[in-house]
Amino acid sequence: MLPPMNDTQRPLAGLWLTGLPLAEAAGIAGVALAYALIDRGRLAPPFAWVLLAGAWEGLCLGGAQAAVLRPLGARPAPWVALTVAGATVGYGLSLLGGAGGGGGGPEPPLWLMTLAGAGAGVAMGALLGALQSLALPPPLRAWSWIAANALGWAVAMAVIMTGAGMIGSDWPLGAVVLTGAASGALAGVAVALATLPLIQKRRIAR
């Protein structure tokens, strides 16, 4: 259960709970489109576009977070840069597991993709949180931020991978983008809820 909010916390919490889902909706919509075009042989080389897709998601998420965290002392440029770097590295690591598209092999079952997404989310969320902790504003705890991101991204990546597993290779690109946006929005909710208590408490300990 989230702690009660006072009058000064409510606007910030509202921005956090709306900004992150909207940012992830835009980010994952772009990622879904890139992966669909890679799978259809329209983008090459695949690894470069996967990295660009990761950078796009990081830009969307980092920009939304920086806008809300700025009143707490966050510097937008370093925050966004570190978020883009974390997302790009995370997508690069996904290539090592064959998630770059265009592999041509059979798709794993949906439940396995969801489970794999949750596991990857823990690692990728911790990585992203660790990089972002280098630019945390003073009211936020570094280790708490890393742990909250690992938890939030475990759920978020499970949702994202479930959405990805539902997309068929013959789907129209519009349907791919809409599905990506929907799963991204839900993922953004998960990350926002996991990290919101830290924003509300405004604790200082780095």
N, C-alpha and C positions, 0 to 999 in steps of 0.2 A: 504494500500500500504506500502511495506517495505521501510525503509529509504535507500538512496544510500550508497553503500559500498566503502570504500577506499581500497588501495592495501593490507593493513595488515588485513582487515576484510574478504576479499574474501576467502582465504584458510580456515579460521575458519568456515565461513558460509557454504562453500562447504562440509566440514567434517560433520557439524551438519545436513545438509539436506540430506546427504547420509548415515551417520552413524546411525541415529535414525530409519529411515525406515528399514535398513538392520537388526538392532538389534530387532525391533519389529516383523519383518518377522520371524526371528528365534524364538523369544519368543512365539509368538502366534501359530506358527506351532507346537511347543512343547505342548502348552496348548491344542490345538485342538486334537492332538494325545492322550493326557492324558484323555481328556473328552470322546473321542470316545471309548477308551479302558475301561473306567469306565462304560459307558452306555452298553457295551457289556459284562460286568461282568468279565473282565480280570484283573482288578486292585482293590485291596481291602486293607484296608478300603477306601472308596471314599474320605472322608474328608482329610485324610493324603495326598493323591495324588493331591487333589485340592490345598492344601497348597504348596506342592512341585512344582506344575505347576506355582503358583503365584511367588514363589521364583525364579524359572527359568526365568520367564519373567523379574522380577526385576533385576536379574543378567545380563541379556542381555542388558537391557536398561541402567542400572546404569553403566555398564562397558563402553558402547559407549559414554554416556554423560561425564563420568569422563575423558576419553581420550581427549575429545575436550576441556573440561573446565580446564584441568590441567594447560595450559599456563596462565590462568586467576587467578591461585592460588588455585584451588580446590585440596583437598587431596583425592586421589582415594579411599583409603580404607574406610574412613568414608562415602564418597558419595555412594559407592556401597552398603555398609552395610545398610545405611538408605533407599536406594531405594529398596533393597531386603525386608527389614522390611515393608515398605509401601505397596509393592505389595502383600506380604504374608497376611498382615492384611486385605487388600482390598478383596482378594479372600476369606479369612475367613469370612468376613462380607457377601459376596455373598452367602455363605452357608445358612445364616439365611433367605435368600429369596428363598431358594429352587433351587439355581443354581448350585448345586454340582453334578448333573448328577445322573442317576439311579433312578429318581423319578417314572418313569413309567406312569406319567400322560400325558394328551394330550398337544402337543406343542401349545403355544400361536401363534396368527397370526404374520406374519413377521413385519408388521408395528408397532405392540405393542412391539415386542422385540427391534426394532430400537429405539422407543421412551423411553423404559425403559433403554436401554443402554445409551442414552444421559443423562438421569437423574442421573443414577448411575455414569456416567463419571464425572459429575460436583463434586459430593461428593468425589469420589475416587481420582480425579485429585487434589482437594484441600487438601486432606489428604496426598497424595504423595508429593505435593509441600511444604506443611508445614513441613514434616519430612526432605525433602531435604534442606529446608531453614536453618536448623541447621548446614549445612556444606557448605553453599553458599560461593564462593570466594568473596572477598570484592567488585568487580565491580558490583555485582548484588543486586537488591532490594528484600528483603524477601517477602513483600506483593505483589509486582508486579509478583514475581515468582509464588506465590500461585495462584493468579488470572489467570495468563497465562496458568498454568497447568489445572485449572478448565475448562477454555475455550477449550483448546486443547483436553483434555480427553473427554469432552462432545461429540465432533465430533468423536474422535477416538473410544470410546466405542460404539457409534451408528454404526460405520462401522463394528467393531468387532462382535457386536451382530447380525447385518444383515448377515454377513458371516456365523456365527454360525447357524442362522435360516435357511440358505439355505442348510446346510449339512443334508443329509438323513441318517437314521440309517443303511441303507444297502450299503452305499457308501464304496468303497475300501479305506483302510487306506491311500494309496498314494494320493487319491483325497482329503481326509480330510486334510492332511498335506499341500497340495498345496493351498487349499482354505484358510486355516488358515494363510499361509505365505502371500498370496495376501492381505487378509484383514489386517493383521498385518503391512505390508508395507504401505498401505494407512493410517492406524492409525498413524504410525510413522511419515508420512508426516504431518498429522494434528498437532501432538504435536510439531514437529520441527518448523513449520510455526508459531504456536502460541507463541513459546518461543524465536524464532530467534531475534526479535527486541530487546529483553533484552540483548542478547549476543552481538549484534552489537553496541548498545549504550554504553555498558560498564560503566553504571552508578554506583556510590557508595552511598549507604545510607542504612545501616542496623540499 
